[in-house]
Amino acid sequence: MDLPVQQFRTKAEQDFLDLFTSAEKALPGARNEWVSGRRRKAIEAYGHLGLPHRRIEAWKYTDLRARVSEAHPLLLATGLAVAAADIEQAFGAKIAGLPAYRLVMVEGELRADLSDLAGLKASGVEAISLAQALEKPPAWLKASLGAINPRADDPVLALNTALMTGGIALRVGKDVTLDKPLHLIQLDGKGDPASAYIRNVVVAEPGSAATLLESFGSLGMKGLQRNAVTEVLVADKAAIDHIKLQLEVEDALHLTTWLIKLGADARYNAFVVSLGALLARNQIYAQFTGEHAAANISGVTMQRGRQHCDTTILVEHLVPHCNTRELLKVVLDDEARGIFQGKIVVAPGAQKTDSKQMANALLLSEGAEFDSKPELEIFADDVVCGHGSTSGQIDEDLLFYLEARGIPEEEARALLIQAFVGEAFESVGNEALRDAFAAASAEWLGVDFD
C-alpha cells in the first residue's frame, strides 16, 4: 500500500519516532529478523501517516494530533510488589474475586506469581508472555501476529506493532471448552508518566469455546499513555466471548484496538465497559470470512467531567449468511463527550446478511455531547440491514412516578440510569460478570443497590 508522505510533524509525532529509535535494540525479539522487520515496516508506516486528526474521517471526533502533546517513555517492568488487595482496590471486590483463570500483567510484564498458568495448561490452553514469544515465535504465533485482520492505514496500530513490549499469546486447543473465564488483568505502575504498548494474540482453534475478560486498572500512575491491541482468530465452529472493563485513572490516555476474524459457524460476542480515562478510544474491526457466523458487539460508556470516549466499530461481511448485532449505551454528565461510529460493509456476494446497529445516549447535563455516525455500505441486494441512534435526557414522568412512591430524587435518577444501561448488560452471558459490571456502574453513580 502506497502511503502519503507527511510533510510536517508535530513535536509529539516526532517524539514517537525518536522513542522507537532509542528503544529498538532493547525491544523484545530485537535479534529476531522476523520480529524486527515487522517493527521497522510498522514505524515506517507510522512515519508516513502521523497521528490521526480530524481531517481523517474515521478520527473526525477524536483529534489525537491536537490532544497529544508528547510521547512518554516506555513503561518498563520494575518488579513492583502487587498483592491481592491492590487488585481489589483497582477493580472492586466482585471483579477481583471473579472465579477465573487469572493472567496478571503489571507494568506490561506477565507475572507468573500472580497468574494461573498451570491451570490454563491443564485445561488445554497454551499461554506465553509476548516478550518471551517474540524471542522465538512458535509457528502459530508467526501465522497470526499482524495477520488475523490487518489494517494497513491505522497509525495507532502501526505504533503498537513497532513498540509492543508486553502482552500475551494464547491458543485455545481444538474442541477445548473452558469452564471459567480467562481474566487478563492489566495494571500500570506507580512511577512517573509512561507509555504502555500491549499486544495480545488469541487463537481459538476449531470447536473451542472460551470467555476472555480484559480488565484495565490503575495502581496510581499519573499520565499513563496506553496503546493496547488484541488480535482474535475465531476458527470454524469456535465461540469467544470477549469482554473489556476499563477503569483507569481519569488522566489516562487509553487506546485499544481489537482485530477479529471469524470462520464458518463461529460465534463472537464482544462487550466493552468504559468508565475511566480522560481520553479513550475503543476500536473494533471484525471480519466475516466463513459462512453462518454471528457477532454481537455491545457496550456501556459512562463518563463525567471532561472525559472523552470514542467507540468506533467496523464490521466487514465478506461471505453470505452471517449476522451482526451492535448495541451501545452511553451515559454522559458534566462536559463529557461520547462518540459512536459504526460502519457495516456488505461485500458483493455476501447475500443473506442480517446486520443491525443501535446507539442510545442519556445526557445528564446541558454541557454533555454525544456524536453518532452509523453507516451502512451495501454491495449485495438480498440483505436485511438497519441502524439507529437516539439521545435524550431522563424522562421526567418516570422520575416523578418513582418520587411519588417515596424514592428520593437522587436514588430515583440512579435507578433509571441503571435500567438504561442494564439492557446492554443483559448481553453478557456470564451471570457473575453481569453482576460485577452492574456493581461497577452503581459505584460510578455513587449508590448502593444491595
Sequence and secondary structure as in RCSB ss.txt:
>XXXX:A:sequence
MDLPVQQFRTKAEQDFLDLFTSAEKALPGARNEWVSGRRRKAIEAYGHLGLPHRRIEAWKYTDLRARVSEAHPLL
LATGLAVAAADIEQAFGAKIAGLPAYRLVMVEGELRADLSDLAGLKASGVEAISLAQALEKPPAWLKASLGAINP
RADDPVLALNTALMTGGIALRVGKDVTLDKPLHLIQLDGKGDPASAYIRNVVVAEPGSAATLLESFGSLGMKGLQ
RNAVTEVLVADKAAIDHIKLQLEVEDALHLTTWLIKLGADARYNAFVVSLGALLARNQIYAQFTGEHAAANISGV
TMQRGRQHCDTTILVEHLVPHCNTRELLKVVLDDEARGIFQGKIVVAPGAQKTDSKQMANALLLSEGAEFDSKPE
LEIFADDVVCGHGSTSGQIDEDLLFYLEARGIPEEEARALLIQAFVGEAFESVGNEALRDAFAAASAEWLGVDFD
>XXXX:A:secstr
      S   HHHHHHHHHHHHHGGGSTTTT HHHHHHHHHHHHHHHHH S  TTSGGGTT  HHHH      B 
        HHHHHHHH HHHHT SSEEEEEETTEE GGGS HHHHHHTTEEEEEHHHHHHS  HHHHTTTTTSS 
 TT HHHHHHHHH  B EEEEE TT B SS EEEEEE  SSS  EEEEEEEEEE TT EEEEEEEEE SS SS E
EEEEEEEEE TT EEEEEEEE   TT EEEEEEEEEE TT EEEEEEEE   SEEEEEEEEEE STT EEEEEEE
EEE TT EEEEEEEEEE SSS EEEEEEEEEE TT EEEEEEEEEE TT TT EEEEEEEEEE STT EEEEEEE
EEE  SS EEEEEEEEE   HHHHHHHHTTT  HHHHHHHHHHHHHHHHHTT   HHHHHHHHHHHHHHHT    
